[in-house]
Amino acid sequence: MVGQSPLGPGEGRAAVLLQPFVHQVGGHTSMLSYDEHTICKPLVSQELSFYESLPLAMRQFTPQYKGIVSVHLRKDSLGNLTLLASPGLGQPDSTGTDPTVTLWHKCKWAASASSEHGLVKWSHTQVTKTFKDSCPGKMLLRTDLQYHTDSLLEDANGNQPERKSYNPWGLHCHRQHLNRMSSKLNENKLHQFLLLENVVSKYSYPCILDLKMGTRQHGDDASEEKKARHIKKCEQSTSASLGVRICGMQVYQADTGHFLCKDKYFGRKLSPEGFRQTLRQFLCNGNQLRVDLLEPIILRLKALLSVIRKQSSYRFYSSSLLIIYDGQEHKESTDHHLSFPKTHGTNPSRVDVRMIDFAHTTFKGSKSNPNPTPHDGPDHGYIFGLENLIKILQNLSEGK
């Protein structure tokens, strides 16, 4: 499964072209689409160790771990870069290149260092045609997709406009990742990636809130400089006061047919009241507050809280919590792509809550870190954030 040779020219059909995951709203690691139900990300031993020894009670709150895949970088005669996964034994049987969303399928990635500071722009025709081909029945982009890496979603005054497009954060992360890889290009080198469940694949219009949980974000192995940097970020944001801060968001606006997007820089600037208002905004579809979602989200968060309280020695430093729902409200319709998945018990599948990003998670018995810094009891910083999140949502449900 690990350490396969790169595919030769005659084996191209078996390769899986990895593409930026269009619904990535936060983080800095490049998330890539592998197939309709699977995404992948660069392997970090600490995260792999977490998934391999995942407590049974936590499995409903994390993406399903699907294994490891070998990935190599390929450069064409024009200097364009692509990442190709090599399916092998014990990995999903995928011989095609048909991820569920291929918004950026035909886009080319400039790998030069100068492009890191430039403006990326695709023609409206190219993007909308690609989107039409891959997502029949879904809304189209009405504006060119463009951004600058240093101020991803901000205008000249430092404000974040309401984007009338898909969230460009995934492309931002992917381009940075390719630039790093291309600086020491070796097409024969294999990179190991984790294969994980795409937790938003069942949603037609996935509304996603990415929350950085806990009062501490640096791992036990962080350098003094990195430790100081993360402590400052926490002190200057709602991480210190609430134990949670917004790292990214996309919410479908039914009145305009577009996604409203916010990034981590927006989230860092929020006061506790600003956090509450943004949480409310996440549950607004442009016409009204989705009060029908509050109870199932709160129930799911309470169930997670119960599980986290029982996980002794675990510290989920720098991990995120995703709150997900479908932006298309349920309507009796003959159009199949507008219908919701069926509900199951007290957790209607129209909402979901998942923990992600465990590269800095530590716990007793970790294979990647056999002698971790000893931590007793549950992660109180994470619990503090969950309790405040639940409290804010309960106030919203009560009209406060």
Secondary structure, 3 states (H helix, E strand, C coil): CCCCCCCCHHHHHHCEEEEECCCCCCCCCCCEEEECCEEEEECCHHHHHHHHCCCHHHHHHCCCEEEEEEEEEEECCCCCEEEEEECCCCCCCCCCCCCCCCCCCCCCCCCCHHHHHCEEECCHHHHHHHHHHHCCCCCCCCCCCEEEHHHCCCCCCCCCCCCCCCCCHHHHHHHHHHHHHHCCCCCCCCEEEEEEECCCCCCCCEEEEEEEECCCCCCCCCCHHHHHHHHHHHHCCHHHHHCEEEEEEEEEECCCCEEEEEEHHHHHCCCHHHHHHHHHHHCECCCCECHHHHHHHHHHHHHHHHHHCCCCCCEECCCEEEEEEECCCCCCCCCHHHCCCCCECCECCCEEEEEECCCCEECCCCCCCCCCCCCCCCCHHHHHHHHHHHHHHHHHHCCC
